[in-house]
Amino acid sequence: EKKQHVENADLGWPEESPFHKGELQVQEKLGVMTRMDGFARKVIRRYMPEQHMQFYQGLRFVVIGCGDEDGNPWCHMVVGEPGFATASDPVELDVKPKVIIPQLISKLTPGSRIGVLGIDFEFRRRNRLNTTILEVNEDNKQKKIPNTIKLLVEQSFGNCPQYISRRQTLPFHAKQQEEERFGSILNQREKDIIETCDTFFVASLVPGDGTTLGADASHRGGRSGFVRVLTKDNASVLIVPEFPGNNHYNTFGNWKLYPKAGLLFIDFRTGAALALTGNIELFLDTHHGPHREEINAFAGAERYWTFQVIKGVSLPAGSIPLEFKEQTQDFMSPNSLLTGTWAQADAQLRAQKLTNAWRPYTVTRIVNENSLIKSFYLEPKDNFGLTDFKPGQYLTIRLGDDDTALIRTYTISVAPREGYYRISVKKEGKVSTLLHETISMGDTIMARAPRGNFYLSLEEKDKNKSAVLIGGGIGITPLLSMLRHTVREGMRTRWESIRNKTYFIHLSHDMNTRAFFQETSELAQRANPDKIQVISLLSTVDGHLTKEKFQQILPLDNYEFYICGPSSFTQVTYSLLRQSLGIRDDRIFAEAFGPSALKREPDDNFSPPEPLVPAATTPQHVRFAKTHFDTQWEPEKSGSLLELAEAHGIQVSYACRLGNCGTCVTKILKGSVTYATPLAAAADIEDAHCLLCQAVPVEQEVLELDL
């Protein structure tokens, strides 16, 4: 068998795929099968290249995945001195174990399939092998541990360094400990090992007719707290988010055919270990399954799976003859830092229930961006977490607690899920000046959840469109959020789940007024230059934006434009795109800072949307419950319900008066309203509430408002 394999090893994959049908089914479902076929034929080999042979020889342990006599997968750590795993030739790996953790559940025999993972935590390297046992040499003095296991290498491939926490692996003299076997329920110590881990290992199998066709061992990593343990139907159940990976879907493909797994958790601080075998339920997106709400709140999660424990083996502290020393610098993988924890997901879900509430935020940091702009970093004071938002949306803040409180909206200038909000404020106007002159670190600012219809989408439908972000002066803030989000998502997904290309163009008056130049320059350095281009212009040096400048910067492509800045800048840039470059109105998204709304030029085939429900055409009885005041709303005269309230001296909090900020949200006690445009009706407000600045009554007996 080995001779035949050696003869075929150099042939590569001329016809057959390196993936089996389960892997191919998952790849096809997720839209990567064609791309992965060409890539995998280059990186998955039928033999170990020289660097892989040398890599295994330098390790102090490998992880193996195999099956027991009942077909249950198990994951083991095989430990020895460097050189215990030796590649005698490119298709054979000889393993001489010193310790196997846990002890082998079933006897290894020639012909058995074994998955092998070699991982170097310190240098973030890992390689995987799919192998078959050629020979097992027993040591009579250690009946439970084979002296040598000779493995025939059938597939060898490297994995990326994503999600590997850096630890130095050192020898440690461990005493042989008694293993404890248990059933489907985990105790608290075992739950704690799982729920505090940042790393664990997975074994999976591909069964055949009475035998195992393949076995695999792989690694999962994230932040401490990325695995959750629940109890269901008298068994412990683990919920595990899946982050972007190499798109091979080896483990998922095995589960597609055989939904069972073996998991191995190591307590790297104490040397304890926990091995489990159980059943898998796999969810290939975050929109299905019993935990879809929680997983959608989990930063970085694109899929998830559950693992129901069948049985397990527990080893106490000091069982592993290795010491794992955390590296003080760069311990957590940069990819793991872009993901979340279950505690953060829970906090976000709690925050989502407070969308319309005023919540206290602590000012944790203040940064002078230039002589006129300060950035205020805000974190929740009530420990309910941050409400998620779309890049480009804004916070509504309130200064003061009485009826004369000042309310304004400020764009969030960081990306979603960075762990804090940041508003960057130019010192102009009453509220902005108060923020600059009276707010210090440690102070409290009241704010409502983020809102707004000006934001960048990175959904699948938008990937083939390039985005052009154009900011003037302080108008950079929503676009900076969009840029940061695009770079973070690009880094998180290997620059796959973002726009075709993103151009960030910021125009400042001069060097003294230019803000965030260093920040955007650093983002550009971290980004893939084929995906992100950052351009900073000074009007005193480079002049204003012109048709020629756009043509010089932008090649022919499928673009969407996002403009933000002072009203005059936004209007001039919009008109330039429409009139000089012929950009369709529905491809231009804009937000103006200032009192004037953008005057748009509709496309030739544009037809205004109809209201969701027709407004009343006859006078309507409106009751303001708290003030015990009744009046008539009259079509063509009274305007919005906000204007009606103001006309009768009823105080209502408001900010934008455009249906965006949500400040004027009011509870409807009786009756119904409609809106002049569906856009306002689509605002994120609770049932039985309305946006007074855009709402008008429908035909009814009485409309009663909680005012």
N, C-alpha and C positions, 0 to 999 in steps of 0.2 A: 504493500500500500504506500509506504514511504517512497519507494523507488518510482512508482507511477506518479506520485504527487510531485516529486522533484522534476521529473520530465515535463510536467505541465506548468510548473511554477512560473517559468519565464514567459509563458504564452499570454499572461494577463487575462483579459475578459473579451476575447474576439467576438463572441456571440452571446453567451449567457450573461445575465446581469449579476453583479456582485451582491445584489440584494435578493432576498427570498420574497415570496408573494405577500406575506404580511407587511413587510417593510414597504413594498411597492404600493400596496393598498393605502397605507397611511400617507405616503408621499403624494399619491394622486389626489387623495382627499384634501390635502393641504396645499396643492398646487405647485409642488417642487419636484415632481418625479422626473421630468425631462431634463431639468437643469442638473439634478443630482446624479443622473445616469452618466453624463459626460464627466462630471467632476470625480465621481467615485472610481471610475475606471483608472484614473490617474493616481489616486491616493490609497486605495485599498489594494494591497498586494497579496499574492499567494505565498509570500516568503517574507522574512524579516530583512530589511535593508541593514547595512552595517551600523548605522546610528541606533537602530532599535536593538540590535544585538548588544551593543556596548551599554545602552541604557539599562537593560534588565540586569546586567552583571553588576551594576553599581548600586542596586537597590537593597534595602534591608527588609522589605516585605513586598508581596504582591497580594492582590485580592482575586479570589477565584469564585466562579459561579458554577454550581453543578446541581444535580438532582438526586433525591433519595429514592429508595425502592418504591415509594408510593407516588413518585412523580412530582414531589414538592421541591421547588427550587430552594437552595440555601446559598448564602454568601459567607465566605470564610476569609480570614486574614492569615496568610502563610508567611511566617517570619523566619529569618536566618541572618547570618553575617553577609556582608557584601560579597558577591560571587556565588551565593547559594542558588541563584537562578542563572544558569550559564547556557549560552547558545553555542552548541557544538558545531552547528552549521546553520545556514539561513532558514531551514525548515524544521529545526528541532530545538526545543528548549528543555533543558534538564533542570529540575527543581529538587533541591535537597532540603526539606523543611527541618527547622529546629523546633518550631511550635506551630500548631494550627489552631486558630481561634474562630469559633468554638471547635471542639474536636469533631472530626468528620462524622456526619450523621449516618452515612452509608459507606461501604467499602468501595474504593475506586478500583475499577477493573479496566484492562485493555479494551479499547473500543468506546469507552465512555467519552462523552463530549464535555469539554471544560472551557469556560470563558475565563480569560485572564486579563486583569487590569494592572498595569504598572503605573504608579503615580509617584512623582517627586514633588512633595508639597512645597519645599523650599524654593525650587526654581520653576514651579508651576508648569511641569511637564507631565504628560500622561500618554500612554500608548495602550492599545488593546489588541488582544489576540483571540481568535476563535480556533480551538485546538481539539485534537483527539488524543486520548492516552494510547501511547505505543507500548509502554511497559511500566510496571510498578514493582520496585524491589523493596520487600518488606524487611524491617529490622526486628528480629525476634525479641530484643530487649525493650522495644517500644512498639508494642503491637498496634497501638492506635495511630501511630504516625509512620507513614512509609519512609523508607530511607531515601529513595529516589523515585521521582515521577518523570518519565520521559514523555514529552508532548510533541505531537506532530502539528506544526503550524499550518493552518489552512487559510487564514486571513490575518493580515497584520496592517494596522493603520494607526496613525497618530490622531489625537484629539487636541482641540484648542485649549488654551489656559484659562478659559472662562470659569468663574465661580470657585476657583481653588484658593483656599485660605492658606497663607504661607506659614509653615511650621518646619522647624529643623528636627529631623528624626535622629535620635541618639540611642545607643544601646542602654539597656536597663536590665538588671538582674531581677527577674520576677519569679516568685515561688509558684509552683503548680497549685492552682486553685480548684476547688470543687465546683463543677457546673451545676446550675439549678435549672431544671426543665419545668415548663409551665404550660398552661392551656391558652385559651383565647383572651383572657383578661390580664391587662398589665397592672402592676402595682404602681404606687406613687413614685418610687425611685426610678422605675423603668420609664414612666411617663416623663419624668424630669430629664432623663438622659436624652430622650427624643426631642422634647420641646425646647431644649436649650442648645441643640446641636447646630453647627453651621456646615456640617459635612456628614454624609452617609453613603453607603454603597448598595448597589442593587444587582441582584442576579435574576436572569430570566432564561427561559428555555423555549426551544422549538421542538415539539414532540413529533415522532413518526409512528409507524405501525409497530408498536411494542418496543420502541427504542427512542432515543433522543437524537434528533437530526442536528441540533445545534444548541450551544449554550453561550451566554454572554454575561460579562461583569462590567458594571459601569459606575460612575460617580455622580452624585448630586450635591450641590452646594448653594449657599445663600447666606443671608444674615442669620445670626442666632435667633431662633424663634420662628423659622419659616415652615416648620412642620407642626401640625395640630393633631392632638389625640382626643377622640370622642369615644363614647360608649353607645353601642347600638346593637340591639338583639343579643344581649349577653356576650358581646365581643367588643374588644377595642378596635377602633377604626382610625386610621391615619389619613389626614387630608394633606396632599402635597401639591403646591403650585408648580407649574412647569414654566421655565423661562426660555427665551430664545437660545437655540443651540446650533449644532452643526447641520441640522436638517437631514441627517441620515435616518433618524427614527428607528434605530436598531432595537432599542428596548420596547418602544411602542409597537413596532412591527411584530416582535415576539408575543407581546400581550394581545395583539389582534388575533393571533392564532391560538394562544394559550394564556389566558388571563390569570396567571399566578406569578408570584415573585418571592424572592428571598431578600431580606434587608439586613444590613449589618450597621449598627451604630456603635461608635467608639467614644467613650468619655476621655478625651485627650488630656484632661487634667489629672484624672485618678487612675487611668489604666483599666477601668471597667469596660465591659462590652455587652452588647445585646444583639442576638441574632433572632430574626423572626421569619416565618414563612406564612403566606396567606394568599387571599384572593384579591384580584385587581378589578376595579371598575374605572374605565378610561373615558375622559371627556375631552374631545379634540378642540373645544373652544370654551369660552367663559360664559356662554349664554344658555347652557343646558345643564341639567343635573340638579341635585338637591342643594348644592352649595354655590349656585351661580351668583347669588347676591353678595356673599362674602368674598368670593374669588374676584368679582369685578372691582371690589374695593382694594384688592391686594396689588400693590405697585409691582409692575413688571410681569405679572402672570398673564400668560397667553392661553394656557390649557391647565388642566389639573387631573389628578387621579386619586382614587381612594384605595386604601389597603386594609382589608379586614383580616385581623390576626387569626390564624388557625392554632398555632403553637409557637413556642420560642424557647430559647436557651439564654440564661443570664449568667454572666461571670462577674465576680466582685472586683473591687478596686485592687490594683496591683497584679492583674492577670496577664497583662501584655508586656513582654520583655523589651519594650521600647519606651523611650521618653520623647514626648512631642513638645517642643519648645516654641511657643508663639513668637513670630518675628515682630519686633516693636515697630518697624517701619514697613508700611505697605502690607500689613497683615491681611486685611480684607481685600478680596479681588475687586478691581474697579467695576466689574460687571455686577457683583453682588451689591455694591453700594447703590446701584440704580434700581434695586428691588426693595421690597418691604418685608414686614413681619405681620403675623396675625394680630398682634396687639395694635399695630398701626391701622390695619384694616378695620378692626372693631371700632377704634376711635373715629375713623372716617364715617362709618355707618351711623354712629351716634350723632356726628356732626350734621349728616344729611337730614336728620329729623328736625334740625333747628334752622332750616334754610331762611325762614322769614323772621327769625328772632335777632334782636340786638345782642351780641355776645362780646364779652371783654377780651381784649388782646393786650399782651404786655409788649412794650417796645424793648426789644432785646439788643438792638444795635442801631446806631445812626451813623451814616457815612456821608461826608460832603463830596458829591460827585463833581461839582465845580462851584464857582462863587454864588450861583443862584439855585442850584438843585441839591436837595438832600434826599437820601434814601432812608426810609424807616422800615426796619425789620420787625415783623409782628408774629407772635406765637400765642396760641390760645391760653388764656388764663384759667379757663374752667376745665381743662384736661379732657375736653370732648373731641379733640382732634380737629384737623383742618378739613373743611369741605373741599372736595375736588373741584377743579375748574378747567376751563378750556383756555389755551394760550391766547391772550389778547383781552380777556375779560377784566372786569374791574371790581373793586370793593366800594361799598357805600359806607362812609364813616360818619360818626356823629361826635361833635365836641360840645359838651354840656349835657345836663340831664333834664332840664326843665322844658317848658313849652317854647323857650327861645333858643333851644339847641340849634347849632349850625350843622347842616348836613351837606356833604359833598361826595363826589365819586372820584376815585383815583385808580388808574390802571395798575394791575399787579405786574411788576417788571421782572419776575422770575418764572421759571417753568412750573407746571403742575408737579406735585409730589416731590418738591425739594425739601420739604420739612418745615417750611415757614412761608409767610407772605412777605412781599416787599413792595412798598409803594414809593415811587420816586417823584418828588414834589418840587415844582418850580415856585420860587417865592414871588407870587403875584396874586393879588386878591386877598380878601379878608381871612378866609379859612387857611389858605396856604401860608400866609404870613404868621398866623397863630401857630401852625405846626412848626414852622421854622424857629419861632422865637420863644415858645412856651413848652414844647414837648421835649422831655429828656429821657434817657435810658431808664427803664423801670416804671415809667408812667403807663397808664392804661388808656387805650383808645377803644371805643365801642364801634363795632362794625357788623354789617350784615353779610351774608354769604355772597360770594362772587356771582356776578351776572353779566349780561351783555351779549349782543348779537354779532359783534365784530371779533372774530376769532379764526384761527387757522386749523383746518381739519387735515389729519394724516390718515384718514380711512383708506381702505383698499381702493375705493372708487377714485381717489384723488392722486394715486401714485404716479399716473402718467402725465400729470400736470406739473409744470414748474411754477414755483411761487416767487414773486418779486415783491419784497417788502420795502416800502419807501417811506421814510420818516423825516419830518422836518422839526428840528429843535427838540422840545420835550415830547413831541409826537413819537419819539423813539421807544417809549416805554412799552406799549402793547407789542410792538414789533420785536423788541428785545426778548419778551416772553416767548414769542413765536420762534425766534432764533435759538434760544436756549433749549426749548422743547425739541426742536428739530435735531440739534446736535446730540442731546441726551438720548433721543429715540434712535438716532443713527448709531451711536456707540453701543446702545443696548441690543440692537438687532443686526449688527454688522452692516449698517448703512442700507438695509433692505426695506424696512417699513417706513420710509419717508418719501417726500416728493422726488420727482425725477432730478430736479436741481432747485436750490433755493438761493436767490440773490438778495442780499441785505444791503440797501442803499440808504445812508444817513447823511443828510445835509445840515451842516451847522453854519453859523455866520462866520466865526473865526475860532482860533485856538482857545481863546478864553471861555467861549461859550460851549465848546464841544464837550459832551459828556459821554461816559462809558466807552471811550476809545480803547483803553487798555483791556477792558472786559471783552469787547467784541473782537479785538485782535487775538486774545487768548482763545476765544471760542473758535476763531478761524484756524488757529494753529492745531487745535485738537481735532478739527473736523477733517473729513475726507474732501480734498480740494476738488474732486470731480462732482461732489454733491453740494458743497457750500462755497459761496463767494461773498466776501464782506468788502464793501466799498464805502469809504468815509470821505465826504467832500466838504470843502469850505467855500462858501459862496464868495468870500472876498478874494479867493485864489482861483477856484475852479469855475466860478460863475454859477448860474442857475441851471436847473435841469432843462434840457432841450431835446428836440427830436433827434438831433445828431448824437447827443450823449447816450440816449437810450439805444440807438442803433449800434453804437460802438460797444456798449456793454453787453447787450442781449443778442445772441444769435437767434435765428428762426427757431421757434419752439411753441409748445402749447402752454400758454401762460395764464396765471391768475395774478392780479395785482391787488396789493393791500396797502392803502395809503393812510397815514395818520400824521397830523400836525396842526398848526394854527389854521383857522378857517380859510384864509386867503391862500396859503400854501396848498391845502388840500384841494380847493377849487381849481386853482391854476394847474396842478398836476393832473387832476381828473380830466380837465378840458384838453390838456396836451395829449393825453392817452387817447381820448375819444376822437378829437378832431384831426390831430396830426399823424397819429399812428394807427387810427382806425380800430382801436380795441373796442370790443362789444361792451355795452354797459353791464351786462350780467357777468362779465369777467373782472369787474372792478369793485372791490370792497373798500369802503372808506369810513373813517371816523374823524370828525373835525373837533378840535379843542377850541371852544369859544361859543358865542351865542348864535352864530349863523349856521343853519343846516345846509348841507351840500345840495346844490341845484344840479340834479341829474338830467341827462339827455337820454330818454328811453330808446331802446332799440326799435327798429321799424315794426317788428312783429310783436311788440310788447302789448299785453292787455292787462290792466290792473286787476288784481284778485278781488273777488267778491267777498264782502263780510261773511263770516261764518253763519251768523244769524242776522236777519234784517233789523235795523234800528227802528224804534217806534217812529211813526209818522204823525202821531197825535200827542197832545200834552199828556204827561205821565205824573202820577202822584209819587213823590219821593219823601221818605221819612228818615230823618237823622235821629237815631234812637237815643244816643247819650245826651244830646242837647234838647231832646223833646221838641224838635222843630219839624214841621211839615211844609212842603212847598211843591210847586209845579215845575217840572222840566219841560221846556218847549223846544221842539225841533227848529233848527235854523237860527236859534236865538241863544239858548242856554249854554251851548258848547258841551264840554266834557263834564262829568260829575265833579271833578276837581274844581272846575270853573264855577259850577253851580254852588258848591260849598263855599268857595271864597266870596262869591257875590253876596252871601248871607252872613258873612263874618265868622264862618266856622273854620277853625284852624286845622290844617292838614299838613303833615310833613311831606315834603317833596324835594326833588333835586333836579333831575334831568327834564321832566315834563315831556319826555319822548317815549315813555313806555319801556325804558331799558333798565333803569337802576332798581326799580322795585320799592323805592322809598314810600310811595303812596299806596302800597297794598292795603286794602281795607276788607274787613269781613262783611259778607252779604248775609243778613239775617233772614231776609225774605225776598223772593223775586229773582230776576235774572238780568244780566247785562250783555252787551256785545261790544265789539271794538271796530274802529274805523278800518283797521287792516288786520289780516291774520297774523302778521308779525307780532303785534302786541299781544294777541290772544295766545301766542305760543310761548310767552314768557313763563319762566319757572315759578309759578305761584301755586299755592295750595287750592284744593277744591273749596268752593263756597267763599272765595276771595276774589277781588278784582283790582286792576290797576286804575285808580280813579282818573289819572291824567289822560287816559285814552278811552275810558268806558263811557257808554251811553246806555239808557234803558231800552229794553224791548217792550213790545205791547204787553201790558199786564195790569192787574188791579192796583198793586202797590209795590214799590221797591223800597226795602228797609235796609239801611246801612248802619254799621256799628260805629257811628260818629256822633 
